[in-house]
Structures are given as structure tokens and as C-alpha cells.
Amino acid sequence: MQYYYGDKMPLRILDEGEFWKHQEAEHTDVIQALVPNLEPPFVQALKAWGQAFARTQAQFVQYIETVVRAGNNLSPQFYAQVMELVKYATDQSRQFILLLNQLGTQSEALKSNPTAVTVLNHIRRESEYFIGISDALLNQQ
């Protein structure tokens, strides 16, 4: 993400957050589809993560709607709320990566599926990308 968006920055980071939470929710489905014999505790964990990502994505959408309605009349309190949401979403992605790491090391069903291993690594990198752009914004504040 580029940092020359000026007064569009709140909308830009909200768009990024909404996109990546949607991606992460889809990733939980992709893993389950690729590994139909995935161990039940991991299936349950992925379903819970999918729901959590959907809730966070909905929060981003709600904030996007607020920005669009308010135009340039955003309060400092709202900016603080945006930064808190970004921090929460970033922490959420970090926790998801821990699950991905656990899947990669503890799931025999996943480890025996080379395609799933490749996809899992790709999914991890995508979540790491979101963390990177979010951290850059948070550290800029």
C-alpha cells in the first residue's frame, strides 16, 4: 500500500482491511476444501476463524460506510477507532498465522497433501503481507 493517499488514507486502510479479512475468511474454506480428511479439531478451528474474519470484515465495511457518509469531516475519535480496528485486525492475523503453523506441523492430513502444504504457505504469506502494511501504518501514527 502506498502512503500518498493524503485525506483518503482512512478509506484506503479500511479498504485494505476489508479485502484482507475477506481473503482470510476464504482461506479457511480453501484449506478445508483442499484437505477433506482434515482432523476435526482443525476443521472446528478453521470454521471459528472464518466466522471471526467475517465479523471483522463487517466492522471494516461499517467504518467504510461512515467515511463515505462523513466525507472529510472525520473526528479524531473516529481516526482513533480506525487505528484500533487496524491493530485488532493485525493481531487477529498474527493469531491466525499461529494456527497455520500448527496445521503445518501437527496435521497429518495436511502434511500428506503436497498441494495443501503449498497453499498453506501461500496463505501464510498473504496474512503476513497484511500484517506488514498494517504495521507500517500503525508505526507511522
N, CA and C of each residue as an Amber inpcrd file, in Angstrom:
protein
   423
   0.8410000  -1.1610000   0.0000000   0.0000000   0.0000000   0.0000000
   0.8930000   1.2320000   0.0000000   0.5610000   2.1750000  -0.8280000
   1.3320000   3.4060000  -0.9070000   0.8130000   4.4020000   0.1170000
   1.6720000   5.3210000   0.5550000   1.3090000   6.2450000   1.6200000
   1.1440000   7.6760000   1.1280000   0.6950000   7.8520000  -0.1130000
   0.4860000   9.1940000  -0.6320000  -0.9940000   9.4680000  -0.8540000
  -1.8340000   8.8200000  -0.0950000  -3.2680000   8.9710000  -0.2830000
  -3.8470000  10.1790000   0.4360000  -3.0500000  10.8270000   1.2720000
  -3.4920000  12.0440000   1.9440000  -4.7700000  11.8330000   2.7330000
  -5.7860000  12.6890000   2.4490000  -7.0320000  12.5970000   3.2110000
  -7.8410000  11.3500000   2.8740000  -7.4160000  10.5950000   1.8900000
  -8.0770000   9.3250000   1.5460000  -7.5150000   8.1570000   2.3490000
  -6.5060000   8.4080000   3.1880000  -5.8530000   7.3210000   3.9100000
  -6.8230000   6.5130000   4.7820000  -7.7270000   7.1450000   5.5290000
  -8.6080000   6.2820000   6.3320000  -9.3800000   5.2970000   5.4480000
  -9.8610000   5.7850000   4.3190000 -10.6210000   4.9160000   3.4200000
  -9.7220000   3.8490000   2.8170000  -8.5050000   4.2110000   2.5050000
  -7.5680000   3.2600000   1.8920000  -7.2370000   2.1040000   2.8360000
  -6.9100000   2.3970000   4.0780000  -6.5720000   1.3100000   5.0010000
  -7.8150000   0.5010000   5.3380000  -8.9730000   1.1490000   5.3680000
 -10.2040000   0.3940000   5.6050000 -10.4960000  -0.5470000   4.4330000
 -10.2580000  -0.0770000   3.2180000 -10.4230000  -0.9510000   2.0500000
  -9.4790000  -2.1390000   2.1270000  -8.2370000  -1.8770000   2.5030000
  -7.2610000  -2.9680000   2.6350000  -7.7120000  -3.9760000   3.6890000
  -8.1280000  -3.4660000   4.8380000  -8.5750000  -4.3580000   5.9040000
  -9.7720000  -5.1850000   5.4890000 -10.7270000  -4.5550000   4.8460000
 -11.9220000  -5.2890000   4.3890000 -11.5250000  -6.3750000   3.4030000
 -10.6500000  -6.0380000   2.4610000 -10.2100000  -7.0130000   1.4540000
  -9.4970000  -8.1950000   2.0990000  -8.5470000  -7.9140000   3.0040000
  -7.7420000  -8.9920000   3.5740000  -8.5300000  -9.8510000   4.5460000
  -9.4780000  -9.2830000   5.2510000 -10.3090000 -10.1190000   6.1340000
 -11.2080000 -11.0270000   5.2920000 -11.6820000 -10.5120000   4.1700000
 -12.4490000 -11.3650000   3.2450000 -11.5650000 -12.5000000   2.7290000
 -10.3370000 -12.1640000   2.3620000  -9.3920000 -13.1790000   1.8770000
  -9.1450000 -14.2460000   2.9390000  -8.8720000 -13.8020000   4.1490000
  -8.5710000 -14.7640000   5.2110000  -9.7700000 -15.6680000   5.4870000
 -10.9730000 -15.1080000   5.4400000 -12.1720000 -15.9410000   5.6170000
 -12.2420000 -16.9930000   4.5080000 -11.9840000 -16.5770000   3.2850000
 -11.9760000 -17.5310000   2.1730000 -10.8750000 -18.5720000   2.3410000
  -9.7500000 -18.1590000   2.8790000  -8.6410000 -19.0970000   3.0640000
  -9.0140000 -20.2320000   4.0080000  -9.8460000 -19.9400000   5.0000000
 -10.2700000 -21.0200000   5.8950000 -11.0710000 -22.0640000   5.1200000
 -11.8720000 -21.6080000   4.1560000 -12.6470000 -22.5310000   3.3240000
 -11.7480000 -23.2980000   2.3580000 -10.7540000 -22.6140000   1.8100000
  -9.8380000 -23.2510000   0.8560000  -9.1030000 -24.4160000   1.5250000
  -8.6150000 -24.1850000   2.7210000  -7.8870000 -25.2530000   3.4220000
  -8.7990000 -26.4540000   3.6460000 -10.0100000 -26.1970000   4.0840000
 -10.9480000 -27.2910000   4.3270000 -11.2880000 -28.0340000   3.0430000
 -11.4090000 -27.3170000   1.9380000 -11.7280000 -27.9560000   0.6650000
 -10.5510000 -28.7840000   0.1510000  -9.3410000 -28.2800000   0.3590000
  -8.1440000 -28.9960000  -0.1160000  -7.8140000 -30.2280000   0.7150000
  -8.2380000 -30.2090000   1.9640000  -7.9100000 -31.3170000   2.8720000
  -9.2270000 -31.8510000   3.4580000  -9.9580000 -32.6270000   2.6450000
 -11.2700000 -33.1040000   3.1150000 -11.1940000 -34.0240000   4.3380000
 -10.0390000 -34.6180000   4.5670000  -9.8690000 -35.5020000   5.7240000
  -9.1560000 -34.8030000   6.8870000  -9.2240000 -33.4730000   6.9000000
  -8.5840000 -32.6990000   7.9620000  -9.1590000 -33.1050000   9.3220000
  -8.2920000 -33.1850000  10.2960000  -8.6890000 -33.5850000  11.6400000
  -9.7690000 -32.6440000  12.1910000 -10.7890000 -33.2170000  12.8670000
 -11.9250000 -32.4150000  13.3570000 -11.5530000 -31.1930000  14.1950000
 -10.5700000 -31.2450000  15.0920000 -10.2490000 -30.0140000  15.8310000
  -9.7970000 -28.8730000  14.9200000  -9.0760000 -29.2090000  13.8570000
  -8.6450000 -28.1710000  12.9200000  -9.8210000 -27.6610000  12.0890000
 -10.7310000 -28.5560000  11.7210000 -11.9340000 -28.1290000  10.9890000
 -12.7220000 -27.1420000  11.8510000 -12.9060000 -27.4810000  13.1190000
 -13.6340000 -26.5860000  14.0370000 -12.9260000 -25.2440000  14.1820000
 -11.6100000 -25.2930000  14.3130000 -10.8400000 -24.0490000  14.4490000
 -10.9750000 -23.1850000  13.1980000 -10.8770000 -23.8010000  12.0320000
 -10.9960000 -23.0380000  10.7900000 -12.3860000 -22.4310000  10.6290000
 -13.4010000 -23.1620000  11.0070000 -14.7680000 -22.6100000  10.9360000
 -14.9060000 -21.4120000  11.8730000 -14.3670000 -21.5260000  13.0740000
 -14.4260000 -20.4110000  14.0240000 -13.6660000 -19.1980000  13.4800000
 -12.4980000 -19.4470000  12.8820000 -11.7250000 -18.3460000  12.3020000
 -12.4750000 -17.7060000  11.1490000 -13.1180000 -18.5010000  10.3170000
 -13.8950000 -17.9450000   9.2060000 -14.9690000 -16.9920000   9.7070000
 -15.6490000 -17.3800000  10.7820000 -16.6780000 -16.5140000  11.3640000
 -16.0670000 -15.2560000  11.9710000 -14.9400000 -15.4020000  12.6280000
 -14.2750000 -14.2460000  13.2290000 -13.8270000 -13.2510000  12.1550000
 -13.2790000 -13.7760000  11.0700000 -12.8560000 -12.8920000   9.9750000
 -14.0560000 -12.1710000   9.3630000 -15.1650000 -12.8750000   9.2280000
 -16.3700000 -12.2530000   8.6720000 -16.8520000 -11.1070000   9.5620000
 -16.7840000 -11.2890000  10.8740000 -17.1920000 -10.2150000  11.7900000
 -16.2560000  -9.0010000  11.6670000 -14.9670000  -9.2690000  11.5730000
 -14.0070000  -8.1610000  11.4370000 -14.1970000  -7.4600000  10.0980000
 -14.4170000  -8.2370000   9.0460000 -14.6700000  -7.6440000   7.7330000
 -15.9050000  -6.7480000   7.7950000 -16.9450000  -7.1960000   8.4750000
 -18.1720000  -6.3920000   8.6000000 -17.8940000  -5.0800000   9.3250000
 -17.0090000  -5.1140000  10.3150000 -16.6430000  -3.8850000  11.0180000
 -15.9240000  -2.9160000  10.0790000 -15.0320000  -3.4540000   9.2400000
 -14.3740000  -2.5990000   8.2440000 -15.3980000  -1.9760000   7.3000000
 -16.3550000  -2.7590000   6.8560000 -17.3940000  -2.2420000   5.9510000
 -18.1850000  -1.1310000   6.6370000 -18.5160000  -1.3360000   7.8970000
 -19.2560000  -0.3170000   8.6420000 -18.4490000   0.9850000   8.7140000
 -17.1540000   0.8720000   8.9600000 -16.3120000   2.0680000   9.0230000
 -16.1790000   2.7190000   7.6470000 -16.0960000   1.9280000   6.6040000
 -16.0310000   2.4820000   5.2430000 -17.2910000   3.3040000   4.9760000
 -18.4340000   2.7710000   5.3460000 -19.6960000   3.4900000   5.1470000
 -19.7070000   4.8000000   5.9280000 -19.1330000   4.7910000   7.1170000
 -19.0480000   6.0130000   7.9210000 -18.1890000   7.0560000   7.2210000
 -17.0420000   6.6320000   6.6840000 -16.1460000   7.5600000   5.9880000
 -16.8290000   8.1420000   4.7520000 -17.4870000   7.3120000   3.9970000
 -18.1490000   7.7690000   2.7780000 -19.2380000   8.7940000   3.1180000
 -20.0070000   8.5120000   4.1510000 -21.0730000   9.4450000   4.5550000
 -20.5050000  10.7610000   5.0990000 -19.4110000  10.6820000   5.8500000
 -18.8800000  11.8750000   6.5240000 -17.9960000  12.7270000   5.6250000
 -17.4720000  12.1430000   4.5640000 -16.5550000  12.9020000   3.7150000
 -15.2960000  13.2400000   4.4820000 -14.8880000  14.5100000   4.4410000
 -13.6730000  14.9360000   5.1340000 -13.9350000  15.3640000   6.5700000
 -15.1320000  15.1720000   7.0530000 -15.4980000  15.6130000   8.4010000
 -15.3860000  14.4710000   9.4040000 -14.2010000  13.9050000   9.5220000
 -13.9780000  12.7940000  10.4380000 -13.3110000  13.3020000  11.7080000
 -13.8400000  12.8700000  12.8130000 -13.3170000  13.3240000  14.0990000
 -12.0290000  12.5850000  14.4510000 -11.2250000  13.1890000  15.3160000
 -10.0360000  12.4940000  15.8130000 -10.4080000  11.1840000  16.5160000
 -11.5610000  11.1580000  17.1640000 -12.0100000   9.9390000  17.8320000
 -12.2580000   8.8270000  16.8250000 -12.8180000   9.1840000  15.6750000
 -13.0640000   8.1750000  14.6480000 -11.7420000   7.6400000  14.1000000
 -10.7850000   8.5410000  13.8610000  -9.4550000   8.0940000  13.4160000
  -8.8560000   7.1110000  14.4190000  -9.0300000   7.4140000  15.7000000
  -8.5170000   6.5150000  16.7450000  -9.2220000   5.1640000  16.6730000
 -10.5140000   5.1630000  16.4060000 -11.2560000   3.9100000  16.2580000
 -10.7510000   3.1130000  15.0590000 -10.4530000   3.8080000  13.9730000
  -9.9100000   3.1420000  12.7860000  -8.5830000   2.4680000  13.1310000
  -7.7220000   3.1940000  13.8280000  -6.4230000   2.6290000  14.1900000
  -6.5770000   1.4400000  15.1370000  -7.5490000   1.5050000  16.0350000
  -7.8050000   0.3700000  16.9310000  -8.2920000  -0.8470000  16.1430000
  -9.1460000  -0.6160000  15.1490000  -9.6230000  -1.7200000  14.3150000
  -8.4670000  -2.3290000  13.5270000  -7.6150000  -1.4930000  12.9880000
  -6.4580000  -1.9880000  12.2370000  -5.5470000  -2.7940000  13.1590000
  -5.3230000  -2.2990000  14.3600000  -4.4970000  -3.0430000  15.3180000
  -5.1420000  -4.3850000  15.6500000  -6.4330000  -4.3830000  15.9050000
  -7.1470000  -5.6250000  16.2110000  -7.0320000  -6.6160000  15.0420000
  -7.2580000  -6.1170000  13.8360000  -7.2060000  -6.9860000  12.6520000
  -5.8000000  -7.5420000  12.4380000  -4.8040000  -6.7390000  12.7300000
  -3.4180000  -7.1860000  12.6030000  -3.1070000  -8.2740000  13.6180000
  -3.5220000  -8.0580000  14.8540000  -3.3310000  -9.0750000  15.8940000
  -4.0840000 -10.3580000  15.5310000  -5.2630000 -10.1980000  14.9680000
  -6.0530000 -11.3540000  14.5380000  -5.2880000 -12.1660000  13.4940000
  -4.6830000 -11.4790000  12.5510000  -3.9030000 -12.1720000  11.5130000
  -2.6890000 -12.8800000  12.1130000  -2.0670000 -12.2550000  13.0900000
  -0.9320000 -12.9130000  13.7660000  -1.3790000 -14.2130000  14.4350000
  -2.5230000 -14.1810000  15.0770000  -3.0440000 -15.3780000  15.7290000
  -3.4130000 -16.4480000  14.7010000  -3.9430000 -16.0290000  13.5740000
  -4.2890000 -16.9670000  12.5070000  -3.0300000 -17.6570000  11.9770000
  -1.9560000 -16.9060000  11.8610000  -0.6990000 -17.4940000  11.3970000
  -0.2320000 -18.5730000  12.3720000  -0.4680000 -18.3650000  13.6550000
  -0.1190000 -19.4170000  14.6270000  -0.8980000 -20.6950000  14.3420000
  -2.1750000 -20.5610000  13.9940000  -2.9620000 -21.7440000  13.6240000
  -2.4080000 -22.3770000  12.3480000  -2.0600000 -21.5490000  11.3750000
  -1.4990000 -22.0890000  10.1270000  -0.2130000 -22.8560000  10.4210000
   0.6170000 -22.3130000  11.2850000   1.8550000 -23.0070000  11.6580000
   1.5470000 -24.3360000  12.3390000   0.5620000 -24.3220000  13.2030000
   0.1540000 -25.5480000  13.8940000  -0.3700000 -26.5760000  12.8900000
  -1.1650000 -26.1330000  11.9520000  -1.6560000 -27.0230000  10.8970000
  -0.4860000 -27.6610000  10.1490000   0.4740000 -26.8360000   9.8030000
   1.6200000 -27.3120000   9.0300000   2.4800000 -28.3220000   9.7640000
   2.4950000 -28.2400000  11.0760000   3.3490000 -29.1540000  11.8390000
   2.5910000 -30.3120000  12.4720000   1.3050000 -30.1330000  12.7610000
   0.5800000 -31.1500000  13.5190000  -0.4820000 -31.9160000  12.7410000
  -0.9030000 -31.4180000  11.6010000  -1.9470000 -32.1060000  10.8450000
  -1.3330000 -33.1070000   9.8730000  -1.5140000 -34.3660000  10.1680000
  -1.0120000 -35.4110000   9.2750000  -1.7440000 -35.3660000   7.9400000
  -3.0450000 -35.0550000   7.9820000  -3.8260000 -34.9790000   6.7470000
  -3.2720000 -33.8910000   5.8290000  -2.9350000 -32.7520000   6.3990000
  -2.3860000 -31.6610000   5.5920000  -0.9720000 -31.9890000   5.1190000
  -0.1490000 -32.4930000   6.0200000   1.2470000 -32.7770000   5.6610000
   1.3570000 -33.8150000   4.5510000   0.3630000 -34.6880000   4.4280000
   0.4080000 -35.7220000   3.3850000  -0.1630000 -35.2300000   2.0600000
  -0.5140000 -33.9500000   1.9820000  -1.1050000 -33.3630000   0.7800000
  -0.1880000 -32.2280000   0.2990000   0.7310000 -32.5280000  -0.6480000
   1.7040000 -31.5050000  -1.0730000   1.0600000 -30.2210000  -1.5950000
  -0.0590000 -30.3400000  -2.2770000  -0.7370000 -29.1340000  -2.7690000
  -1.2110000 -28.2790000  -1.6080000  -1.7640000 -28.9280000  -0.6030000
  -2.2540000 -28.1930000   0.5590000  -1.1080000 -27.5120000   1.3030000
   0.0370000 -28.1550000   1.3720000   1.2000000 -27.5510000   2.0270000
   1.6070000 -26.2760000   1.2820000   1.6350000 -26.3440000  -0.0440000
   1.9890000 -25.1810000  -0.8580000   0.9820000 -24.0550000  -0.6510000
  -0.2970000 -24.4080000  -0.6680000  -1.3420000 -23.4020000  -0.4780000
  -1.2680000 -22.8060000   0.9250000  -1.0370000 -23.6340000   1.9230000
  -0.9070000 -23.1510000   3.2930000   0.2150000 -22.1110000   3.4030000
   1.3330000 -22.3910000   2.7820000   2.4600000 -21.4380000   2.7990000
   2.0900000 -20.1380000   2.0990000   1.3430000 -20.2370000   1.0100000
   0.8830000 -19.0430000   0.2880000  -0.0690000 -18.2290000   1.1690000
  -0.9910000 -18.9080000   1.8190000  -1.9390000 -18.2310000   2.6970000
  -1.1990000 -17.5200000   3.8230000  -0.2050000 -18.1710000   4.4050000
   0.5900000 -17.5540000   5.4670000   1.2420000 -16.2650000   4.9560000
   1.8350000 -16.3310000   3.7590000   2.4950000 -15.1350000   3.2110000
   1.5010000 -13.9940000   2.9890000   0.2880000 -14.3300000   2.5770000
  -0.7100000 -13.2740000   2.3650000  -1.0990000 -12.6130000   3.6860000
  -1.2890000 -13.3980000   4.7260000  -1.5910000 -12.8050000   6.0330000
  -0.4100000 -11.9780000   6.5260000   0.8050000 -12.4510000   6.2800000
   1.9960000 -11.6840000   6.6590000   2.0660000 -10.3640000   5.9010000
   1.6310000 -10.3520000   4.6480000   1.6010000  -9.1180000   3.8670000
   0.6660000  -8.1020000   4.5320000  -0.5370000  -8.5590000   4.8980000
  -1.4740000  -7.6500000   5.5550000  -0.8740000  -7.1030000   6.8480000
  -0.2400000  -7.9540000   7.6110000   0.4070000  -7.5160000   8.8540000
   1.4560000  -6.4500000   8.5450000   2.2300000  -6.6560000   7.4970000
   3.2750000  -5.7070000   7.1290000   2.7340000  -4.3330000   6.7830000
   1.6890000  -4.2880000   5.9610000   1.1540000  -2.9730000   5.5900000
   0.4500000  -2.3110000   6.7670000  -0.1950000  -3.1180000   7.5910000
  -0.8690000  -2.5560000   8.7660000   0.1450000  -2.0240000   9.7710000
   1.1900000  -2.8030000  10.0200000   2.2260000  -2.3390000  10.9480000
   2.8720000  -1.0490000  10.4530000   3.0960000  -0.9570000   9.1570000
   3.6860000   0.2680000   8.6090000   2.7960000   1.4740000   8.9130000
   1.5080000   1.3200000   8.7450000   0.5870000   2.4180000   9.0410000
   0.5610000   2.7140000  10.5320000   0.4530000   1.6700000  11.3390000
   0.3810000   1.8720000  12.7890000   1.6470000   2.5210000  13.3300000
   2.7980000   2.1610000  12.7780000   4.0600000   2.7390000  13.2370000
   4.2570000   4.1710000  12.7520000   3.5080000   4.5410000  11.7220000
   3.5890000   5.8990000  11.1760000   2.8250000   6.8800000  12.0620000
   1.8810000   6.3880000  12.8160000   0.9960000   7.2420000  13.6360000
   1.7320000   7.7970000  14.8350000
